[in-house]
Amino acid sequence: MAPTNTAEVIPFNRPGLENDELDLLADAIKSGVSSAKGPYSKLASQILIDATDAAEVLLTTSCTAALEMSAMLLDLKPGDNVIVPSFTFVTTALAFQREGATLRFADIERTQLGIDPASVESLIDDRTRAVVPVHYAGIAADMHGLSSVLSDRPDIDIIEDNAHGLFGTYEDKPLGSFGRFSTLSFHETKNFVCGEGGALVINRPEDVTRAHILYDKGTNRREFLLGQVDKYSWVDKGSSFGLSDLLAAYLYGQLRNRESILSKRRAVFDRYQKALTPLADELDFTLPVISADRGQAYHMFYVLLSDKARRDAVLAKLSEGGVRATFHYVPLHSAAGSQFTDMPTECPVTDEISGRLIRLPFFNDLGESDAQRVIEAFVHAAEATL
Ligand SMILES: Cc1ncc(COP(=O)(O)O)c(C=O)c1O
C-alpha cells in the first residue's frame, strides 16, 4: 500500500547528530581559524591516527580527494596499470585513471564481496603499480589472499579504499592499516559524517613529508612552519585537498562519540539479522557473512535476492510501502571503465551480485519500530516474489 504522506517514508539514510557538533561548529567559526589544519583538524586526525596506528592522517574534502592524493603519491607513468575491483564506487578507479594509470578491473569473491585475489593474480604484469581493495560494507576484504598473491611483488602497493570500514578489523588489526595508504569517507551517507569529507591515512613514515607537500598545493609550507626552511615555495605537484576546520569540528564531534554511534549501528544490524536469519532459506535470500576473524564496521545491511528480476521487484514493492531501500554498484568494467582499460575482463560475480543486492535503510537513529516496519515490508516483498 502506498504511503499517505511523506512522513511515513523511511529514508535510506539520515545523517546522525550526536550532541555537541553544533557547539563545536560554532566554536570553530568564532575561533577565526577555519582553513585546513586548524585545531579541530588536529583533534579529529589524532583520533584517526590512534585508531589505525598511522604515521600521519590528513583530512581531505572527500574520500575521492584522498584517493587522488594516493594516486599522485605513486608518481604513475604512462603505461602503468592499477588493479581495482569492478564492484565499487566510480572514484576508486577514476582517481587512478585521472593520474594517468590504465585500469584493470578485478572480480570480487562471493563471501565478503571483496576483491578476489585469484582475479587480481590474473591481471598482474610488470607494469602493475597498485591494487586497491575495498572493505565492502565495512567487512574486510581477503587481505591474506591478497598479500600472498603479491608476496613476490613488493613493488606493487596496496591502497585500501576504506570508505566503509573505519573501526573495522581483520585478525584484530585495524582496517586501513594494511596498505601503504588508505582512504576514508565522511560523506553524509557514511558512519561518521561532516557533509563531505575524507582522510588520507599514511602508513609509512617516509611518505609523510611529501604527502604534506602535495596537500599544501605543491609547496613546502609545512617545513617553513616547522622552521626547517626560511621561506616556502612551489616544490612539487599538488592541489588544494584540505578540509575546512569548520567541517573538521563537525567531524570531531562525531568521532569523539564513536562508541555511541557504533553501538547504535550495531543495534540496527543485529535487529535486521535476528529477524531475517530464520527466514533466509524459506524465502530464498542470503545475508552478509562476517567470519570470526573480522570485526565489521556496521556500515550497512545488505540482502542478496535470488536474481535481478526478483531484486528489482522487491525494491519496487518496498518503495510502494514507503521504505527506501536501494541497490549497489553498477559494475565499473562494463560502464565507462571499459574505455580506460588495456585488458578487458569478465567479472561474472560482480555482474551477478550487482543484480541481486539490496541495501536496507540503515542509519544511527533508525529506531525499533521503523526497523520492524522495514523487516515486515521486506518479508512481505520477498514472499510475494517467490
Ligand atoms: C567504496 C567507496 N569509495 C569511495 C567513495 C567516495 O567517497 P566520497 O564521496 O567521500 O568521495 C565511496 C562513496 O560512496 C565508496 O563507496
PDBQT file of the ligand as one rigid body, heavy atoms in Angstrom, charges set to zero:
ROOT
HETATM    1  C1  LIG A 401      33.977   2.363  -1.729  1.00  0.00    +0.000 C 
HETATM    2  C2  LIG A 401      33.865   3.847  -1.915  1.00  0.00    +0.000 A 
HETATM    3  N1  LIG A 401      34.968   4.556  -2.192  1.00  0.00    +0.000 NA
HETATM    4  C3  LIG A 401      34.942   5.886  -2.357  1.00  0.00    +0.000 A 
HETATM    5  C4  LIG A 401      33.759   6.593  -2.242  1.00  0.00    +0.000 A 
HETATM    6  C5  LIG A 401      33.776   8.074  -2.449  1.00  0.00    +0.000 C 
HETATM    7  O1  LIG A 401      33.630   8.760  -1.225  1.00  0.00    +0.000 OA
HETATM    8  P1  LIG A 401      33.496  10.354  -1.193  1.00  0.00    +0.000 P 
HETATM    9  O2  LIG A 401      32.059  10.654  -1.508  1.00  0.00    +0.000 OA
HETATM   10  O3  LIG A 401      33.864  10.732   0.211  1.00  0.00    +0.000 OA
HETATM   11  O4  LIG A 401      34.437  10.902  -2.202  1.00  0.00    +0.000 OA
HETATM   12  C6  LIG A 401      32.578   5.900  -1.957  1.00  0.00    +0.000 A 
HETATM   13  C7  LIG A 401      31.314   6.644  -1.849  1.00  0.00    +0.000 C 
HETATM   14  O5  LIG A 401      30.277   6.180  -1.524  1.00  0.00    +0.000 OA
HETATM   15  C8  LIG A 401      32.623   4.495  -1.785  1.00  0.00    +0.000 A 
HETATM   16  O6  LIG A 401      31.511   3.771  -1.535  1.00  0.00    +0.000 OA
ENDROOT
TORSDOF 0
